[in-house]
Amino acid sequence: MKRILCLALILCLLLTAAFADPEAERQLEKEIGAFEITAAQRELARTNAAGYPVLDAGRGNPNWINAQARSAYARLMNYAIGECELTLHEGGMAGQAKKAGIGERFDAAMDPEDPTDAFLISAVELCVNTLGLNKDSMLKELVDAIIGDYYPTPSRCLSNTEAILNAFLQDTLYNGADLAGRTGVFPTEGGSAAMVYIFEALSHNRLLKPGDQIAIATPIFTPYMQIPSVKDYGLVSVDVSSTAEDNWDIAEEQIAKLEDPSVKAFFLVNPSNPASHALSQNTLARLAQAVEKNPDLIILTDDVYGTFAEDFQSVYAALPYNTILVYSFSKLYGVTGWRIGMIAMQDENVCDRLLSQLPEEDKNYLREEYAIVTADPDAMPFLDRVVADSRSIGLYHTSGLSTPSQVFMDLLALSHLIYSARGEEDPYIRLANDTVRARYAALMDALGLEQDQSEANAQYYTLVDVYALVEAEYGGELLQWLQAEKTEIDFLSDLAARKGVVLMYGPGFSAPAGTVRISLANLNTEDYLEIARRLFELLDEYCEEAGIALENAA
C-alpha cells in the first residue's frame, strides 16, 4: 500500500511540474501513459475539496455481471467433483472422472425444474443437436477441464471449447459470414495478453522487423500505441485517423495509406476506443480495396465492444485471409478479473503465406527455434507459433489458458447461443446494450449535447469536446481564459481535486485536443447526471476566477 501511495505522490508531483508547460504535459503523457495519469487523478478525487463521493468514469470495467454463467459454473463444478468421487472418495481426496456413462449420469443429476440445471441441460442439448458434438466426449472434457487436473490438451484450445467459441464468434461478430468451420481459436488471458502474444510472435517470426511501418487506427486504446515502441520492436507507426466530422469512421484518404506495400500491418479497435464507433460497410469495402493493392497487409482487430453496436460486422468477417481477430468476454459479461479472451485466425491466412516466403536465413533460424517442439517446423502454423511463443517455446507443452477458464468461456458463449439457436434475441445482450444507451442519453442531455443514436455508436464510451462545450455554454471569453490558463490535464485534475470526478484525457488516445473520454459502463444512470452537474459547477468557478459574470456567459 505504501508503494502505491508513493507512486501516486510521484505522479502528482510530475503532473504539477507539467502543468506550467503544455509541451511538458504532452511529453509526460507520452512517457507515463494516460492510464497512469488517471491513477494519480483518482488519488486527488479521493480527498476532493467538495467532499463529494468519487465518481470515476475513467474505468472501462462494467458495473454489471452475468450471473447465469457464474451459477452454472458453480453447479458444474459440484457435479464434476461428484463424478471424480465415483472413482475415489477418501477424506478430502477424490479420483478422476470416467467417460463411460457420463451422459446418463449427467441427465440423472440435473433437475429441469431448477433454473441453473435447466440452463446446463439446454447448453448440452445445443452442443449435441446444433454443434454436432459427442455428448459423452464433451461432458468428459468439461468435467476434466473444470476440475483442472490435466494440462490443456490440445494446448491451443480444448477441442469442444473451440467449436463452442467458434459458434459464438460467428453468431455475434461475423454478421452472416460463415467462418466457424475454418477458424482456429487460441483462448488467452484476456485481450491484453492476446495483443502482447501477437506482437511477440509477429516480431519473433520476422513478419515485422525493426523499421517496418505499421498503421494504427487512431484514436485508439493507449497501450496499442505504446506497444510497438517498446521491447525493441522498433516499429514505425503511421496514423490512420478518424474524426468526429466523419462520425469516427475512417475516411477514404486515410484508408488509402494502407495501399502502400511498405505498410506491413494495420491495428485497430472496432468499435473504437475511445470514440466507441464501429466501421461502416463502406469502410470495410474500402479496406478490401486497399488489401487488393497491398495483399501482404496483416490486419489485427480488437472487437471487444462488437456486441454493443447494432448490426455489427468484424473486419475479420470481411477480410478473413488478412485479419487476426482478438475478442474478450470482459466488457459484455463483467469478467475483467477473469482475464479471458481469445485470438482467432482463418486456417488459410496471410501470415502462413508470408512465413513460407521468408528468406532462407530467417527460415533456418526459425527451424532451430521451433525444432524443440515439432518435428516439422516449416509446417507449424502461425497461430500455433503464437501459442508456443506465449511460453517461450521451451514451455510449449504447458501452454494454453487454464482449463477451468476455458469452461467459463464455454458457459458464457452458450448463454448466448441457446437463444440464437431458437431464433430469439439474447435478452442479456439486449439489456447490456440498453443499459449503456440509457446512461449515454442521460449524460448527453445533462450536458446539453446532441445524441448520436446511429447503429455504429456502441455507446460504451463517449468523447466529449470540453472546449466546444465551454464555448457553447459560456462563450468565447471563458474558452480563451481556459486555454490560456489551464492545460487539459489541469482541467481534469481540477475536476478530480475539487469535484471528485475522474475522466480520461482524450489526447492520450490520440483524440483531438480538448476531449475527454467518459465511460458509460461503470456508473449508474443518475451518476452521469451528477457528473454533468459537477462539471458545470467547476466551469462556474472558472468564470469567477476569470472575472467573467455568469449572466454574460453564453
LINSUL-V366524 format. One record per helix or strand of 3 or more residues. SS is the DSSP state (H for helix, E for strand). FROM is the first residue (numbers start at 1). TO is the last residue. If there is no record, write none. Layout:
# LINSUL-V366524
SS,FROM,TO
SS,FROM,TO
This chain:
# LINSUL-V366524
H,2,19
H,22,32
H,34,46
H,67,85
H,102,109
H,115,129
H,135,147
H,159,173
H,180,182
E,183,188
H,190,204
E,213,218
H,222,227
E,236,242
H,244,246
H,252,259
E,263,269
H,281,293
E,298,302
H,306,308
H,315,318
E,323,328
H,330,333
H,336,338
E,341,346
H,350,356
H,360,370
H,377,379
H,382,389
H,396,398
H,403,421
H,427,447
E,461,465
H,466,474
H,476,485
H,488,499
H,506,509
E,515,519
H,525,546
H,550,552
